[in-house]
Amino acid sequence: MAQRLEAFATFGAYGKSGVWRTLYSPEWVDATDQFADWCIGAGLAVNRDSVGNVWGRLEGSEGGKSIVSGSHIDTVTPGGRYDGALGTIGALIAIEALAEQSGKPKRTLEAVALCEEESSRFRANFWGSRAIIGKIAPEVPDQIVGFDGITISDAMREVGLDPELCYQARRRDIDAFIELHIEQGPVLEAADCSVALVTGIAGLRGITITLEGVANHAGAFPMQQRKDPVAGFAEIVSGVIGIAKEMGSPAVTTIGRVNVEPNLATIIPGKVEFTIDARHADSDELKCMITRQDELMNEVAARLGLSLSAHVTSQHEACVSDPELMVELECAAGTAKVNPIKMVSGAAHDTQQISKIARTAMIFVRSQGGRSHTPEEFSSLDDIVDGIKVLAGTLHRLAY
């Protein structure tokens, strides 16, 4: 595991410990080639699907739907060497160990390197897993333009993929998908545990809000006559975050990006654009939180004479882990003498997409300092091995 993590981190190495590996980049191509080589070395049959996901398959003796594990191999810019890669490499190592120790499984096992999760080059949002569940419409590859101005269609062609064949990546033969992943938060470290079993993944709504008022002189225009969108923004920030705090964990709300126009010290702004990311593990509670936040924003805008428009940028339903898989994970952890806690994932994952076609669950590994999406992210080898032991034991229970 240590050697493979180190090798994988060279594909897009950034600074001392960072990784910059975006979808369909040369670094991404090299990473897919390396994963495929490792799969072949482990005796797995390799298949690259029409969007670039790489599958390593250990055929079962009794056929039926596959038991799959894996994660994504793209990174944020820059990211670290554990997010995504740990689950991809860990899945392969688990299956390789099972093949060496127990031989041919009854059920087919597959390790997968998913091509994209982070949307770091394209606003593609789970490109690999959405292709697997058949949620990429034919016109979409030409419509998605990357931050470098290149469409995802052109980028696919550059690496030998045909964007018109995205539909061929769809799978209808996956029974269960288990994703090993770093926690990306502080819960495990606070509990002094190496591993968590994830009971579910929070649903989320991401929106961009535009508040428009009237730009005027900062000194000459009286406070009572102003239509100041920043004043409205300040109330909204306090209000929507206050609602999440009032509802309590696992409700969270984040204002992550703000643009003010004209953004000059001596001018009352005319427009403020900002994002709101609201998440909750319970779908009904998420709807309640969103409704209350929308009502608050509309009230503030109306009272201050501002126009308000909202554009939904992302929306995902909460995902509950399969109860039977959770039992298998607990049994495997007991056998491996690993004592996990149970927790909800506040971050979105490919598992959330694949849950639409298969039973799903996740295993988290402790993140030092709770840090992720940074070159400083780190998980100890001991913790990682605990996670792989739980994964391998679960795969053994399901496939053998």
C-alpha positions as CSV (number, residue, x, y, z in Angstrom):
1,M,0.0,0.0,0.0
2,A,2.8,2.4,0.9
3,Q,4.7,1.7,-2.3
4,R,1.6,2.1,-4.5
5,L,0.5,5.3,-2.8
6,E,3.9,6.8,-3.3
7,A,4.0,5.7,-7.0
8,F,0.5,7.0,-7.6
9,A,1.5,10.4,-6.1
10,T,4.1,10.9,-8.8
11,F,1.4,11.3,-11.4
12,G,0.7,15.0,-11.1
13,A,3.1,15.6,-8.2
14,Y,2.8,19.1,-6.9
15,G,5.3,20.6,-4.4
16,K,6.4,18.5,-1.5
17,S,3.4,16.3,-0.9
18,G,0.6,17.6,-3.2
19,V,-1.0,16.1,-6.3
20,W,-2.6,18.0,-9.2
21,R,-4.3,15.3,-11.4
22,T,-7.3,16.4,-13.4
23,L,-9.6,14.4,-15.7
24,Y,-8.2,13.5,-19.1
25,S,-4.8,15.2,-18.4
26,P,-1.5,13.5,-19.2
27,E,-1.1,12.8,-15.5
28,W,-4.5,11.2,-15.3
29,V,-3.7,9.0,-18.3
30,D,-0.5,7.8,-16.6
31,A,-2.4,7.0,-13.5
32,T,-5.0,4.9,-15.4
33,D,-2.2,3.0,-17.1
34,Q,-0.5,2.3,-13.8
35,F,-3.7,1.1,-12.2
36,A,-4.3,-1.2,-15.2
37,D,-0.8,-2.6,-15.0
38,W,-1.3,-3.4,-11.3
39,C,-4.6,-5.1,-12.1
40,I,-2.9,-7.2,-14.7
41,G,-0.1,-8.1,-12.3
42,A,-2.7,-9.2,-9.8
43,G,-4.3,-11.6,-12.4
44,L,-7.4,-9.5,-13.0
45,A,-9.0,-8.9,-16.4
46,V,-8.8,-5.2,-17.3
47,N,-11.5,-3.2,-19.0
48,R,-11.5,0.5,-19.8
49,D,-15.0,1.8,-20.3
50,S,-16.2,4.5,-22.7
51,V,-15.6,7.4,-20.3
52,G,-12.3,6.2,-18.9
53,N,-13.2,4.3,-15.8
54,V,-10.7,1.4,-15.4
55,W,-12.1,-2.0,-14.1
56,G,-10.1,-4.9,-12.8
57,R,-12.2,-8.1,-12.7
58,L,-11.8,-11.4,-10.8
59,E,-14.3,-13.7,-12.3
60,G,-16.6,-15.7,-9.9
61,S,-17.5,-19.3,-10.4
62,E,-21.2,-18.8,-10.0
63,G,-21.8,-15.7,-12.1
64,G,-24.4,-13.2,-11.1
65,K,-23.9,-9.5,-10.4
66,S,-20.5,-8.2,-9.3
67,I,-19.3,-7.1,-5.9
68,V,-17.4,-3.8,-6.6
69,S,-15.0,-1.6,-4.7
70,G,-13.0,1.5,-5.7
71,S,-12.9,5.2,-5.8
72,H,-11.8,8.2,-7.9
73,I,-8.3,9.0,-9.1
74,D,-8.7,12.7,-10.0
75,T,-7.7,15.4,-7.4
76,V,-8.6,18.9,-6.5
77,T,-6.0,21.5,-7.6
78,P,-3.9,21.0,-5.7
79,G,-5.0,18.1,-3.5
80,G,-3.2,15.4,-1.6
81,R,-2.2,11.8,-2.2
82,Y,-5.0,10.0,-0.2
83,D,-8.3,11.4,-1.3
84,G,-9.7,8.9,-3.9
85,A,-6.4,7.2,-4.5
86,L,-6.5,5.4,-1.1
87,G,-9.9,3.7,-2.0
88,T,-8.8,2.9,-5.5
89,I,-5.5,1.2,-4.6
90,G,-7.0,-0.3,-1.4
91,A,-9.8,-2.0,-3.4
92,L,-7.2,-3.6,-5.7
93,I,-5.0,-4.7,-2.8
94,A,-8.0,-6.2,-1.0
95,I,-9.0,-8.2,-4.0
96,E,-5.4,-9.2,-4.8
97,A,-5.0,-10.5,-1.3
98,L,-8.3,-12.5,-1.4
99,A,-7.3,-14.1,-4.7
100,E,-3.9,-15.1,-3.3
101,Q,-5.3,-16.5,0.0
102,S,-8.7,-17.9,-1.0
103,G,-8.5,-18.5,-4.8
104,K,-11.4,-18.1,-7.1
105,P,-14.5,-16.4,-5.6
106,K,-18.1,-17.6,-6.1
107,R,-19.2,-14.0,-6.9
108,T,-17.3,-11.8,-9.3
109,L,-15.1,-9.1,-7.6
110,E,-14.1,-5.9,-9.3
111,A,-11.8,-3.0,-8.4
112,V,-12.5,0.2,-10.2
113,A,-10.6,3.5,-10.7
114,L,-13.4,6.0,-11.3
115,C,-12.3,8.7,-13.7
116,E,-13.7,11.8,-12.1
117,E,-15.3,13.0,-8.9
118,E,-13.8,16.4,-8.0
119,S,-14.9,18.6,-11.0
120,S,-11.5,20.3,-10.9
121,R,-11.1,20.7,-14.6
122,F,-14.7,20.4,-15.8
123,R,-17.9,21.1,-14.0
124,A,-18.7,17.5,-14.6
125,N,-19.7,16.4,-11.2
126,F,-19.2,12.6,-10.8
127,W,-18.6,12.0,-14.5
128,G,-17.4,8.4,-14.0
129,S,-20.1,7.3,-11.6
130,R,-22.9,9.1,-13.5
131,A,-21.8,7.3,-16.7
132,I,-22.1,4.0,-14.8
133,I,-25.7,4.7,-13.8
134,G,-26.6,6.0,-17.2
135,K,-27.0,9.6,-16.3
136,I,-25.0,11.3,-19.1
137,A,-27.3,12.5,-21.9
138,P,-25.9,12.5,-25.4
139,E,-25.7,16.3,-25.7
140,V,-23.9,16.8,-22.4
141,P,-20.2,16.2,-23.4
142,D,-20.4,19.1,-25.9
143,Q,-22.0,21.4,-23.4
144,I,-19.5,21.0,-20.6
145,V,-16.7,23.5,-20.9
146,G,-13.6,23.2,-18.7
147,F,-11.9,26.0,-16.9
148,D,-9.3,25.9,-19.7
149,G,-12.0,26.6,-22.3
150,I,-11.9,23.0,-23.7
151,T,-15.1,21.0,-23.9
152,I,-15.2,17.6,-22.3
153,S,-15.8,16.1,-25.8
154,D,-12.6,17.5,-27.1
155,A,-10.7,16.4,-24.0
156,M,-12.1,12.8,-24.4
157,R,-11.0,12.7,-28.0
158,E,-7.5,13.8,-27.0
159,V,-7.1,10.7,-24.9
160,G,-8.7,8.3,-27.5
161,L,-12.3,8.2,-26.1
162,D,-15.4,8.8,-28.2
163,P,-17.8,11.2,-26.4
164,E,-20.7,9.8,-28.5
165,L,-20.2,6.4,-26.7
166,C,-20.6,7.6,-23.1
167,Y,-23.8,5.5,-22.8
168,Q,-21.8,2.3,-23.2
169,A,-20.3,2.8,-19.7
170,R,-23.6,2.0,-18.1
171,R,-23.7,-1.0,-15.8
172,R,-26.7,-3.1,-14.9
173,D,-24.8,-5.9,-13.2
174,I,-23.5,-4.5,-10.0
175,D,-25.0,-6.0,-6.8
176,A,-22.9,-4.1,-4.2
177,F,-20.5,-1.2,-4.1
178,I,-18.3,-0.5,-1.1
179,E,-16.0,2.6,-1.2
180,L,-13.0,2.9,1.1
181,H,-12.2,6.6,1.6
182,I,-10.4,9.0,3.9
183,E,-12.8,10.7,6.3
184,Q,-11.8,14.3,5.4
185,G,-13.0,15.5,8.8
186,P,-12.1,15.4,12.5
187,V,-14.6,12.9,13.9
188,L,-12.4,9.8,13.9
189,E,-9.5,11.6,15.3
190,A,-11.6,13.0,18.1
191,A,-12.9,9.5,18.9
192,D,-9.4,8.1,18.7
193,C,-10.5,5.5,16.2
194,S,-8.8,4.3,13.0
195,V,-12.0,3.4,11.0
196,A,-15.6,4.4,10.7
197,L,-18.5,2.6,9.1
198,V,-20.6,5.2,7.2
199,T,-24.3,4.9,7.8
200,G,-25.2,7.4,5.1
201,I,-24.2,10.3,3.0
202,A,-25.7,13.8,3.4
203,G,-28.0,15.2,0.8
204,L,-27.1,18.7,-0.4
205,R,-28.2,21.6,-2.4
206,G,-25.8,24.1,-3.8
207,I,-27.1,27.4,-5.1
208,T,-25.8,30.7,-6.4
209,I,-27.7,33.7,-5.1
210,T,-27.6,37.1,-6.8
211,L,-28.7,40.1,-4.8
212,E,-29.1,43.4,-6.7
213,G,-29.6,46.9,-5.3
214,V,-28.5,50.4,-6.4
215,A,-24.8,51.5,-6.5
216,N,-24.2,54.9,-5.0
217,H,-21.7,57.2,-3.3
218,A,-20.6,55.8,0.0
219,G,-20.6,59.2,1.8
220,A,-23.3,61.2,0.1
221,F,-26.2,58.7,0.1
222,P,-28.2,58.4,3.4
223,M,-28.5,55.0,5.1
224,Q,-32.3,55.1,5.2
225,Q,-32.6,55.5,1.4
226,R,-30.0,52.9,0.4
227,K,-30.7,49.6,-1.4
228,D,-27.5,48.0,-0.4
229,P,-27.1,44.3,-1.4
230,V,-24.2,43.9,1.0
231,A,-26.4,44.8,3.9
232,G,-28.8,42.1,2.7
233,F,-26.0,39.7,2.2
234,A,-24.9,40.2,5.8
235,E,-28.3,39.4,7.2
236,I,-28.7,36.4,5.0
237,V,-25.3,34.9,5.9
238,S,-26.1,35.3,9.6
239,G,-29.6,33.9,9.1
240,V,-29.0,30.8,7.0
241,I,-26.0,29.7,9.0
242,G,-28.0,30.4,12.2
243,I,-30.7,28.0,10.9
244,A,-28.2,25.2,10.4
245,K,-26.8,25.8,13.9
246,E,-30.3,25.8,15.4
247,M,-31.1,22.5,13.8
248,G,-27.9,20.9,15.1
249,S,-25.7,18.2,13.7
250,P,-25.6,16.9,11.0
251,A,-27.1,20.1,9.5
252,V,-24.4,22.3,7.9
253,T,-24.5,25.4,5.7
254,T,-21.5,27.1,4.1
255,I,-21.1,30.4,2.2
256,G,-18.1,29.5,0.2
257,R,-17.7,32.2,-2.5
258,V,-18.6,35.9,-2.6
259,N,-18.3,38.4,-5.5
260,V,-19.2,42.1,-4.9
261,E,-19.6,44.6,-7.7
262,P,-18.1,47.1,-8.2
263,N,-16.0,46.1,-5.2
264,L,-14.6,49.6,-4.4
265,A,-14.1,51.1,-1.0
266,T,-16.1,54.4,-1.7
267,I,-19.1,52.9,-3.5
268,I,-22.2,51.3,-2.2
269,P,-22.2,48.0,-4.1
270,G,-24.9,47.4,-6.8
271,K,-24.7,43.6,-6.8
272,V,-23.5,40.7,-4.6
273,E,-23.3,37.1,-5.9
274,F,-22.6,34.3,-3.4
275,T,-22.9,30.6,-3.0
276,I,-24.8,28.6,-0.3
277,D,-24.1,24.9,0.3
278,A,-26.7,23.3,2.6
279,R,-26.4,19.6,3.7
280,H,-28.2,17.2,5.9
281,A,-28.1,13.4,6.2
282,D,-32.0,13.2,6.5
283,S,-33.8,14.2,3.3
284,D,-36.8,15.6,5.1
285,E,-34.7,17.6,7.4
286,L,-32.7,18.9,4.4
287,K,-35.9,20.1,2.8
288,C,-37.0,21.8,6.0
289,M,-33.7,23.6,6.3
290,I,-33.7,24.7,2.7
291,T,-37.3,25.9,3.0
292,R,-36.5,28.0,6.0
293,Q,-33.4,29.5,4.4
294,D,-35.3,30.4,1.2
295,E,-38.0,32.1,3.2
296,L,-35.5,34.1,5.2
297,M,-33.7,35.2,2.1
298,N,-36.9,36.4,0.4
299,E,-38.0,38.3,3.5
300,V,-34.7,40.1,3.7
301,A,-34.6,41.0,0.0
302,A,-38.2,42.3,0.1
303,R,-37.7,44.4,3.3
304,L,-34.5,46.0,1.9
305,G,-35.9,46.6,-1.6
306,L,-33.4,44.2,-3.3
307,S,-34.0,41.9,-6.2
308,L,-33.0,38.2,-5.5
309,S,-32.4,35.4,-8.0
310,A,-31.3,31.9,-7.3
311,H,-29.6,29.3,-9.5
312,V,-29.3,25.7,-8.4
313,T,-25.8,24.4,-9.2
314,S,-25.9,21.0,-7.5
315,Q,-28.5,18.8,-5.8
316,H,-28.1,15.3,-4.4
317,E,-30.5,13.2,-2.3
318,A,-29.3,11.8,1.0
319,C,-28.0,8.3,0.6
320,V,-28.6,5.6,3.3
321,S,-26.1,2.7,3.5
322,D,-27.6,-0.7,2.8
323,P,-28.5,-2.4,6.2
324,E,-27.3,-5.8,5.2
325,L,-24.0,-4.5,4.0
326,M,-23.6,-2.6,7.3
327,V,-24.0,-6.0,9.1
328,E,-21.3,-7.5,6.9
329,L,-19.0,-4.6,7.6
330,E,-19.5,-4.9,11.3
331,C,-18.8,-8.7,11.2
332,A,-15.6,-8.2,9.1
333,A,-14.4,-5.5,11.5
334,G,-14.9,-7.8,14.4
335,T,-13.0,-10.6,12.7
336,A,-10.1,-8.2,11.9
337,K,-10.2,-6.9,15.5
338,V,-10.9,-3.4,14.3
339,N,-13.2,-1.3,16.5
340,P,-15.0,1.2,14.2
341,I,-17.4,3.9,15.1
342,K,-20.5,4.7,13.0
343,M,-20.9,8.1,11.4
344,V,-22.6,10.1,8.6
345,S,-20.6,11.5,5.7
346,G,-21.1,15.2,5.2
347,A,-19.0,15.1,2.0
348,A,-20.5,13.8,-1.3
349,H,-19.0,10.7,-2.9
350,D,-19.4,8.5,-6.0
351,T,-21.2,6.0,-3.7
352,Q,-24.1,8.4,-3.7
353,Q,-24.5,8.0,-7.4
354,I,-24.0,4.3,-7.6
355,S,-26.6,3.8,-4.8
356,K,-29.2,4.4,-7.5
357,I,-28.3,1.0,-9.1
358,A,-26.8,-1.1,-6.4
359,R,-26.5,-1.7,-2.6
360,T,-23.8,0.6,-1.2
361,A,-21.8,1.3,1.9
362,M,-18.6,3.2,2.8
363,I,-15.6,2.7,5.1
364,F,-13.8,5.8,6.4
365,V,-10.1,6.0,7.5
366,R,-8.9,8.6,10.0
367,S,-7.6,11.9,8.5
368,Q,-4.8,13.5,10.5
369,G,-6.0,16.9,11.7
370,G,-9.3,16.2,9.9
371,R,-7.6,17.7,6.8
372,S,-8.3,17.0,3.1
373,H,-8.4,18.7,-0.2
374,T,-4.9,20.0,0.5
375,P,-1.4,18.7,0.0
376,E,-1.1,18.4,3.8
377,E,-3.8,15.6,4.0
378,F,-2.4,12.5,5.7
379,S,-3.6,9.1,6.9
380,S,-1.2,6.7,8.7
381,L,-0.4,3.4,7.2
382,D,-1.7,1.6,10.3
383,D,-5.1,3.2,9.9
384,I,-5.2,2.6,6.2
385,V,-4.4,-1.1,6.7
386,D,-7.2,-1.3,9.3
387,G,-9.6,0.0,6.6
388,I,-8.3,-2.4,4.0
389,K,-8.7,-5.3,6.4
390,V,-12.4,-4.4,7.0
391,L,-12.9,-4.0,3.3
392,A,-11.2,-7.3,2.4
393,G,-13.1,-9.2,5.1
394,T,-16.4,-7.8,3.8
395,L,-15.6,-8.7,0.2
396,H,-14.7,-12.2,1.4
397,R,-18.0,-12.6,3.2
398,L,-19.9,-11.3,0.1
399,A,-18.0,-13.1,-2.6
400,Y,-16.7,-16.3,-1.1
